[in-house]
């Protein structure tokens, strides 16, 4: 079997780590022997346990440099890094071939020119470090085009994100029991994702303030400055229709119990949250940024609404008052995932890309 070393410098679990947990076990079924190198931080203990239970060997490191000798013995190294210094440290000491998986939110749709300031900063830091890699693998078509057109990378392969459609699927026969277990009684809007400025959770909170007849459940890592601010504001505003559940491992069940997903994001590569919600047959209300528009046709598989609280609140009220519309959007969303974004097809594509890299 071909030996492939995957390495992440993640300090906590986010979308890119969820991607690894979904894909690495499936790569082994394609004749690839994979091993994950992961920080020894306590926050990653549960994640490491789940990866091991899925049959993927995990090596925990305290210092990245300690892993370099073992990484060098693999036939291929695949890195996905949060910090540009990780690429600099690794590629200065490792033989080829080396690939990098890019989940980065390459474009931040911030106002007042901040969008272009971020692009410049990315070009000067992470993009510069990535030029030492042999090939970039990214998870959406728009990001492949962005990396080539705006950042000048010649070798970029797109492997579109996929989702496990057997885990993330509607379960109407269990919906009543799930809703009772979570305490969902009214039209319930799930707001999944880590609490970071680009995910725009404060806009979601303002939407909740404008929608007292709907319930909002925030799910994701909220132990950040933005997360603490959101919880403080919810308390100050007296929002009785808002709950914060923090990081959860029961996302399929939460989607199955909810009525809609709100995602007023300002930056994505290709959102796993969006894919999971669509596969679960939920209508998604999100923003018309390129990465989201690649997944959703407005008023067909979901609603693409500018990130303005009033407009988002209006869209959610329309879904709450028109169950037929919500059902049609959700059904079309799942059909799109089944046709274009299954995990099995995506993992098969990734396995072929990695096998070609080893052969060459």
N, C-alpha and C positions, 0 to 999 in steps of 0.2 A: 504493500500500500504506500502511496505517496505521503510523505510527512510534511504537514503544513503547520507552522506556528502562528497562531493569532495572538496579538498583544494589544491590550488597551491600558491607558493610563487613567481611566475613569476614577474619580474620587467617590462616586455614588452611582446608583442605577438611573439611567435615563433611556431615551429611545434607542440610542446606539447599542446599549448593553442588552436591551430587550431584543434587538435584532440578532445579536450574537447568540442569545439563548434559544432563539427560534431556529437559526440557520445551522449552527455548528453540528448539532446531532444529526441533521439531515445530510450534511456533507459526508458523514461517515458511511451512509448508506450508498453513496456513489463511489466507494472505494478510496476515499481520501482519509488519511489518518490525521486528525486534527488535535491540537492541544492549545489550551488557552493560558496565557500569562496575564495574571491579574494582581493588582495591588493587594497588600495584606491589610489594608484599612478595615477596621471593624464594620463600617457601614456596608461592606461588600460581602460579609460572611454568609448571609442568607442567600445572596445571589450565587456565590461560589458553591454552596450546598446544592442548590437547584441545578446548576450546571453539571456537577458531578453525578447527581441522580439521573440526569439525562444521558449519562454515558460518556461525557467529555472530560478527559483528564484536565485538571487545573493545577497550575504552578503559581503559588503566591509569592510575591517579591516585596521586600521592604525597600530596596534600592534598585532602580531600573538597571543599573550597570551589572548587578549580580546575575541577571538573566542573559546577558549578551553571549557568553560562551555556549550555552545550551541552544539559544536561538540560532547561532551560526551553524549548527549541525543539521538544521531542518533543510529540506529541499526548497522551501519557499516560505517567506515571512510576509504576513499580512498585518498591517498596523492600522488601528484607528485611534487617533490621539486627540485629546482635548487641548493639549499644549503643544505649540510649535517646537519647543525645546526637545520634546520626545523624539520627533523625527530627526533633529540634528544629532542627538546623542546616539541614536540607534544606527542611522545610515552611515555615520562616520566610521563605524567599527564592524559592520556586517557585510558579507558578500552578497551578490545578487543571486537570484532575482528577488526584488522586494516590491510588494504592492501596498497601496494605501486605500482603505475604504473611507469615502468621504460622506459623512452624514451632515456635514456643516451646513448651517443656515447661511448660505452664501450671500444673500441679499436681505438686508433689514429695511423694511418699508417704513422707516421713521420719517417724520416731517422735517422741514427747515434745513434741508441739505444734509442731515445726519446720515441718510442712506448712502450718499457718496463718500462721506467721511469714513463710514464703516468699510466700504469697499476698498478705499485706499489703505486703511489699516490692515485689512486682511491680506492685501497684495504685498505689503511690506513685511509681514510677519509669517503667517502660516503658509501662504502661497509660496513664499521664498523657500521655506524649509521643505515643502513638498516637491520641489524640483529635483531633489535627490532621489526620488522614488522612480522605479522603472515604469510603472503604470498606475493610473488612478481608476478606481472602481467607485462609481457613484450610484445613487439609488433612485434617480429620476431622469427623465429625458431632458427636462428644462435645465437641470444642473449640469448635465453633460455639455449642453450647448453653451451655458454660462462659463464653465471652466475653459472651454476652448476659445470662445469669442472674446470674453472680457479679461481672462487671465492668461491666455496664450499657452495652455497645456496641449501638447500634440496627441498624447496617448491617454484617452479617457474612454472607458467602457461604462455603459449604463446597464445596470441590473435592477429593474424596477422592483420596489418593495412588494412583498407579498404577505398575505396573512393566512393563518390556519383557519380555513372556513368550517372545519368541524368543531373547533373550540369557540369561534366567534360566529354564532348563528342565532337566529330567533328561536325561542323556545316558548311558544304561546301556551302550551299545556302546563308549564311550570311558572308562568309569569305571575299569576295571582299569589302563589306561595312566596316567590322571590320578593315581590313588592311588599308583602306583609312582613317578611323577615327584615327588610331594610327600613321599614317604616315609611314607604312611599304611598301616599294616599291621593295626592293631587297630581296634576300634570307636572312631571319631574324632568328637569333639564340637567343632564350630566355635563360637568365642565372638567374634562380630564386634561392632565398635563402638569409638568413641573411649574412652580411659581417663579417665572423669570419675566423681566420686562417685555421681551419680544413675544411672549405668549399672551400678554395683554390681560392679565387677570383682573386688574382694576376696572377695565371696561366691562368685563363680565359682572363684576360686583355692582357697577352702576346700572347694568341691565336688570339685575335682580331688584335693585332699589325701585326701578320703574315698573316692575312686574310683581306686585304683592300677591297676585292671584296664582302665581306659579312658584314652584319650589326649585331651588338650585343646589346641586350637590357637587362640591369641588373635590376632585380626587387627584392626588399626585403629591410629589415631594414639596411640602410647604414650609420646610425648615430653612427658609432663606429670608433675606431682608424684605423682598417683595412679598413673600408669604406671610411674614409677621405683620407687615403693613396691611395686607388685605384682611387679615383676621381682626386687627385693631379697628379698621374702618367698619367692618361688618358689625362689630360690637358697638361702636360709637353711633352708627346710623340706626341701631336697633333692628337689624334685619332678621326677623324671625323665620324668613323663608330661605335661609342660607345655612348649609352645613359644610364643614371641612372634615374630610375623612383621612387625609394624609395619603402616604404611599400604600397601595393595596396590591394584593396578588390575586384578587377575585374579580378582575376586570370583565371577563366574559359574563358573569352573573350580573354585574352592575349594569352593563349594556342591556342585557335581557330584561331587566326590571325597569329601566328608564324609558322615557317617551321621546326624547330628542337629545342631541348633543350641540352644545354651543362652543365655538372655537374661534374667537375673534383675533386670530394670530396675525402677527406682523412679519414673521419669518419662519420658513420651513424649507426642508429639502424635499422629502416626501414623507408626510406625517403618518406614522403608524397608528396614532389615535384616530385619524380620519378613516384609515383603511379598516380598523377594527370596528368602528361604529357603523360604517357602511356594510361590512360583512354581517353585522348583527341586525341588519334591517332597520336601522334608525335613520331618521332624517337629520342631516347635519347642516347647521347654520354656521357658516364660516366666511372668511374674507376672500375677495377675488384676486389675491396675489397669484403669481404664475404657478407656483407649486400646487396650490389648491384647485386652480382652474384646470390643471392637468388631470385631476381626479373627478371633478364634479362639473357637469353642465348645469347652469343655473335653471332652476325650476324643473329639472328632469331627475337628477340623482340627489339633489340637495338645493340649498339656497346660498348664493354668493352675495353677501351684503357688506357694504363698506363698514369699517370698524367704528361706527357711531352708535352710541347706546340707544338712542331713540329708534333708529332703523332696525337694530337687532332685536329690541324688545317687541317692535311691531311684527317682525317676522315670526318670532316665537309665539306671540298671541294668535297669529293666523293658524299656526300648526295646532295650537291647543283647541281652537274653535272649529277646526276642520279636520277631524280624524281621517277622512278619506284622502285628503291631500297628504297628510303625514304618512299614511300607509302606502300611497303610490310612490312617494319619494323614497321611502325605505326599501320597497321592493325593487325599484330600479337601481338603487345603490348596491344592494346585494348582487343583483344580476351583473352589474359592472365588475364587481370584485371577482365573481365566479368566472367571468370571461377574460379578465386581464390581470388579476393580481392575486392569484392563489400562491400560497407559500411553496407548494410542491413544484410548480412551474418555475418560480423565481429561484429556488434552491438548485434546481436542475441547471438553470442557466448559469448560476454562479459556479457550480461545480465544473462545468465545461470551460469557463473562463480560466479558472485556477489550473485545471489540467493542461490547458494550452500553454500557460506560463511556465509550468514545470518542464514540459516537453521542449520548449525553446530555450 
